[in-house]
Amino acid sequence: MMRGFVTFRPESSRTRLHLICAPYAGGAAAAFRGWARWLPEEIALLAIEFPGHGSRFAEPPTTSMSALVAEAADALAPITRAPLAFFGHSLGAVVMFELARKLHKQAGRWPERLLLSGQRAFHRPPPRPPIHALPDQEFLEEIRRYGGTPNEVFEDAELLSIFHPLLRSDFTLGETYCYEPGAPLECPISAYGGLYDLEVTSEDVKAWQSYTRREFNWRMFPGGHFFIHDCEELLVNRVLQDLQML
């Protein structure tokens, strides 16, 4: 097993592409487990497991984007037999954007395509102030508003004691990230959003076009910020189209 990753479909002699995914704040690699059922055998499927999450539960969570990206880039370096494609949702989209830049800087490689989901282009202003430094009660109220966290978590003191610090660390990771402007990427970008997402509008999604010199396309899906789960089959089919694997 590669450090920092969970493999849902391993590489084989038939592998033509490695699809590497990254989850949203509070999420784990397991968010992509179901994707294997929709993907052809020619695609190996892996997902980043953030420290403190899922299979890395015993590790302290990180608030350092550079450390997280450096670890992921080092782990991916040995994969050379087939190309890579990157998918990230929300916080995961930021991670994957920086991972694409890191991989090019370290190894001179670009992903075949960068697939960014549920995230504003960096020059687009957020709709609300950051929440990572709010007092506990206010922070948790904002997390409820975002959706995506089961009500059981808020109603169970033991579960809340586990998830609260993870969520705060993840929001700190995302909200303290500072994009350093650079040249547009030399890989195609696909950007996706939810039609009813109150955090990321269609204009926020379309604005990713200026971050690449290559092909760009975008698509909005029925659902809110977590359309990634509500429209899983539809989303994966669009990913396959954009990867030219259908």
C-alpha positions in Angstrom: 0.0 0.0 0.0 1.3 3.4 -0.9 1.7 5.7 2.1 -1.1 8.2 2.3 -3.3 6.5 -0.3 -6.0 3.9 -0.4 -6.3 1.7 -3.5 -9.7 0.7 -4.7 -8.6 -0.9 -7.9 -4.9 -1.8 -8.2 -2.7 -1.4 -11.2 -2.7 -4.4 -13.6 -1.3 -5.3 -17.0 -4.4 -3.8 -18.5 -4.1 -0.4 -16.7 -4.1 2.5 -19.1 -4.6 5.3 -16.6 -4.4 5.9 -12.8 -7.2 8.0 -11.5 -6.1 9.7 -8.2 -8.9 11.3 -6.1 -8.9 13.6 -3.1 -11.9 14.1 -0.7 -13.6 17.2 0.8 -13.1 18.6 4.3 -14.1 16.0 6.9 -14.1 13.3 4.2 -12.0 10.2 3.8 -10.6 8.2 0.9 -13.7 5.9 1.3 -15.8 8.6 -0.4 -14.5 7.2 -3.7 -15.0 3.5 -2.9 -18.2 3.3 -5.0 -16.5 4.7 -8.1 -14.9 1.3 -8.9 -18.2 -0.1 -10.0 -18.6 2.5 -12.8 -15.0 2.6 -14.0 -13.6 0.3 -16.7 -10.9 -2.2 -15.8 -8.3 -0.1 -17.6 -8.4 2.5 -14.9 -6.6 2.0 -11.6 -8.4 3.9 -8.8 -6.6 5.4 -5.8 -7.6 8.1 -3.3 -5.5 10.3 -0.9 -6.2 9.6 2.8 -5.5 12.8 4.7 -3.7 12.3 8.0 -6.1 11.8 10.9 -8.8 10.4 8.5 -10.0 6.9 7.7 -7.2 4.5 7.6 -4.8 7.1 9.0 -7.0 7.8 12.0 -4.2 7.4 14.5 -2.1 10.2 12.9 -2.5 13.8 13.9 -4.3 15.9 11.2 -2.4 18.4 9.2 -3.0 22.1 8.5 -0.1 22.3 6.1 -1.0 22.2 2.4 2.7 22.1 1.4 3.4 19.1 3.6 0.3 17.2 2.4 1.1 17.8 -1.3 4.8 17.0 -0.9 3.9 13.6 0.7 1.4 12.8 -2.0 3.9 13.7 -4.8 6.6 11.5 -3.3 4.2 8.6 -3.1 3.1 9.0 -6.7 6.6 9.3 -8.1 7.1 5.5 -8.7 3.9 5.3 -10.9 5.4 5.6 -14.3 3.9 2.7 -16.4 0.6 4.5 -17.1 -0.5 8.2 -17.0 -2.1 9.9 -14.1 -5.4 11.9 -13.9 -6.4 13.9 -10.8 -9.9 14.4 -9.3 -10.6 16.5 -6.2 -13.8 17.7 -4.6 -13.9 21.0 -2.6 -10.8 20.9 -0.4 -9.6 18.0 -2.4 -9.7 20.2 -5.6 -7.2 22.6 -4.0 -5.0 19.7 -3.0 -5.1 18.3 -6.5 -4.3 21.6 -8.2 -1.2 22.0 -6.0 -0.3 18.4 -6.6 -0.4 18.9 -10.3 2.0 21.9 -10.0 4.2 19.9 -7.6 4.4 16.9 -9.8 5.5 19.0 -12.8 8.1 20.8 -10.7 9.5 17.6 -9.3 9.3 15.2 -12.2 8.4 17.3 -15.3 5.1 15.5 -15.6 1.5 16.9 -15.9 -1.6 14.8 -15.2 -3.5 13.8 -18.3 -6.4 15.9 -17.0 -7.1 17.8 -13.8 -10.7 17.4 -12.7 -11.8 20.1 -10.1 -15.2 19.7 -8.4 -17.1 21.8 -6.0 -14.5 24.5 -5.6 -14.2 28.2 -6.7 -11.4 29.3 -8.9 -8.8 31.0 -6.6 -9.4 34.5 -7.8 -13.2 34.3 -7.1 -14.1 35.7 -3.6 -15.7 33.3 -1.1 -19.4 34.1 -0.3 -18.8 34.1 3.5 -16.0 34.8 6.0 -13.8 31.9 7.1 -15.1 29.8 9.9 -12.0 27.8 11.1 -11.3 30.2 14.0 -14.9 30.5 15.2 -15.8 29.5 18.8 -16.9 25.8 19.0 -20.6 26.3 19.0 -20.6 28.8 16.1 -18.1 26.6 14.1 -20.4 23.6 14.5 -23.5 25.6 13.4 -21.6 26.6 10.3 -20.6 22.9 9.6 -24.3 21.9 9.9 -25.2 24.6 7.4 -22.7 23.2 4.9 -24.3 19.8 5.0 -22.5 16.6 4.3 -21.9 15.7 8.0 -24.5 13.2 9.3 -26.8 14.5 12.1 -25.7 11.5 14.2 -22.3 13.2 14.6 -23.8 16.3 16.2 -26.1 14.3 18.4 -23.4 11.9 19.8 -20.9 13.6 22.1 -18.3 10.8 21.6 -18.5 11.1 17.8 -18.4 14.8 17.9 -15.3 14.8 20.0 -13.6 12.8 17.2 -14.9 14.7 14.2 -14.8 18.3 15.6 -11.0 18.6 15.6 -10.8 16.9 12.2 -13.2 19.3 10.7 -11.5 22.3 12.3 -8.1 21.1 11.0 -9.5 20.6 7.5 -11.2 24.0 7.3 -8.0 25.6 8.7 -6.1 23.7 5.9 -8.4 25.1 3.2 -9.1 28.6 4.5 -5.5 29.4 5.3 -4.3 28.2 1.9 -2.9 31.0 -0.1 -2.7 30.6 -3.9 0.6 31.7 -5.4 0.0 33.0 -8.9 1.9 31.2 -11.6 1.8 30.3 -15.3 -1.4 28.5 -16.5 -1.1 24.7 -16.3 -0.1 22.7 -19.3 -2.8 20.1 -18.8 -6.5 20.1 -19.6 -8.9 21.1 -16.9 -12.5 20.0 -16.3 -14.5 21.8 -13.6 -17.8 20.6 -12.0 -20.3 22.2 -9.7 -23.7 21.6 -8.1 -26.7 23.6 -9.4 -27.9 24.3 -5.9 -24.6 24.8 -4.2 -24.7 28.0 -2.1 -20.9 28.1 -1.8 -19.8 27.6 -5.4 -21.7 29.2 -8.3 -21.5 28.4 -12.0 -19.4 31.5 -12.5 -17.0 30.2 -9.9 -16.7 26.9 -11.8 -16.3 28.5 -15.2 -13.6 30.8 -13.9 -11.2 27.8 -13.8 -10.7 28.3 -17.6 -8.0 30.9 -17.0 -5.8 28.4 -15.1 -4.9 26.3 -18.1 -3.4 26.7 -21.6 -5.0 23.5 -22.7 -8.6 22.3 -23.2 -11.2 23.4 -20.7 -14.8 22.3 -20.1 -17.2 22.5 -17.3 -20.5 20.9 -16.2 -23.1 21.6 -13.5 -24.9 18.7 -11.8 -28.3 18.6 -10.0 -27.6 18.8 -6.3 -25.9 21.0 -3.7 -22.3 21.0 -2.5 -22.3 17.2 -2.1 -23.6 16.4 -5.6 -20.5 14.1 -5.7 -22.6 11.6 -3.8 -26.1 12.4 -5.0 -25.0 12.1 -8.7 -22.2 9.6 -8.4 -23.0 7.6 -11.6 -23.7 10.7 -13.6 -20.5 12.4 -12.4 -18.3 9.3 -13.0 -19.7 9.0 -16.5 -18.8 12.6 -17.2 -15.3 12.1 -15.8 -14.9 9.1 -18.2 -16.0 11.2 -21.1 -13.6 14.0 -20.2 -10.8 11.4 -19.9 -11.8 10.0 -23.3 -12.4 6.6 -21.7 -15.9 6.2 -23.0 
